[in-house]
Amino acid sequence: MHTRHQKRATPAQSGPTGPTTATQTAVASGEKDYNVQLFSADAIRLCAYRKWERAGMPPGDGVQFWLEAEQDLRQGR
């Protein structure tokens, strides 16, 4: 009997929709920000999806919506 082992995605292995685990907002190279807040990928995904819908559901990978959603959540919007 063979057992399948399911690999879990890590932030380094994430696909176009982002990581499947909690994610941390990016900090520019060289900056030290010890107060970076973590948001779940589901919270970012939902916010990005709503932005994408409001924009008329344009084709593409949605990276810009994901980045805007991260920024909005960081700023408490």
Backbone torsions as a table, in degrees:
resi	resn	phi	psi	omega
1	MET	NA	131.1	-179.7
2	HIS	-103.1	140.4	178.1
3	THR	-110.8	130.9	176.9
4	ARG	-86.8	137.4	175.0
5	HIS	-107.9	124.1	-178.6
6	GLN	-91.6	126.5	176.8
7	LYS	-81.5	139.1	176.2
8	ARG	-100.8	138.9	179.7
9	ALA	-72.2	141.0	172.9
10	THR	-112.5	165.1	179.4
11	PRO	-52.2	-33.2	179.3
12	ALA	-72.0	-21.0	-178.1
13	GLN	-104.4	6.5	-172.1
14	SER	-66.6	155.4	-180.0
15	GLY	-98.1	-163.0	-175.5
16	PRO	-65.5	-19.6	179.8
17	THR	-91.9	2.1	178.0
18	GLY	97.9	175.2	-177.5
19	PRO	-67.8	156.7	-180.0
20	THR	-93.3	-5.1	177.0
21	THR	-109.8	-179.3	177.9
22	ALA	-56.8	145.7	-178.1
23	THR	-123.0	155.6	179.4
24	GLN	-116.3	139.3	-179.9
25	THR	-67.6	148.3	-176.5
26	ALA	-74.2	144.1	175.3
27	VAL	-117.3	132.6	-178.3
28	ALA	-55.3	146.3	-178.3
29	SER	-54.3	131.3	178.6
30	GLY	91.6	-19.2	-179.9
31	GLU	-81.1	145.9	175.1
32	LYS	-114.0	113.4	178.7
33	ASP	-129.1	100.3	-176.6
34	TYR	-87.4	-0.4	-179.5
35	ASN	-108.6	23.9	179.5
36	VAL	-69.4	128.4	-178.2
37	GLN	-92.3	143.5	178.6
38	LEU	-94.7	141.4	176.6
39	PHE	-129.0	145.5	178.6
40	SER	-71.1	152.2	177.1
41	ALA	-61.2	-33.8	179.3
42	ASP	-64.7	-39.6	178.9
43	ALA	-65.6	-42.3	179.2
44	ILE	-67.1	-43.5	-179.0
45	ARG	-59.9	-44.1	-179.6
46	LEU	-64.2	-45.1	178.9
47	CYS	-62.7	-44.4	179.6
48	ALA	-63.7	-39.9	179.6
49	TYR	-62.2	-43.6	178.9
50	ARG	-63.5	-39.0	177.3
51	LYS	-63.8	-42.7	179.9
52	TRP	-62.3	-42.7	177.6
53	GLU	-61.4	-46.4	-179.2
54	ARG	-63.3	-26.8	179.6
55	ALA	-83.5	3.0	177.8
56	GLY	91.0	18.7	177.5
57	MET	55.2	54.5	-179.0
58	PRO	-68.8	153.6	177.2
59	PRO	-69.9	161.2	178.1
60	GLY	130.8	-178.5	-175.4
61	ASP	-85.5	-13.5	175.6
62	GLY	79.3	11.1	-178.4
63	VAL	-58.4	-42.4	-178.8
64	GLN	-61.4	-39.5	178.2
65	PHE	-66.1	-38.9	178.3
66	TRP	-62.2	-46.7	-179.0
67	LEU	-64.8	-40.7	177.6
68	GLU	-64.9	-38.9	179.1
69	ALA	-63.8	-43.5	176.6
70	GLU	-57.8	-45.8	-178.8
71	GLN	-64.2	-44.3	179.5
72	ASP	-60.6	-43.8	-179.9
73	LEU	-65.6	-39.8	177.2
74	ARG	-60.1	-38.5	-176.2
75	GLN	-89.6	3.9	176.6
76	GLY	74.7	23.2	179.4
77	ARG	-85.5	NA	NA
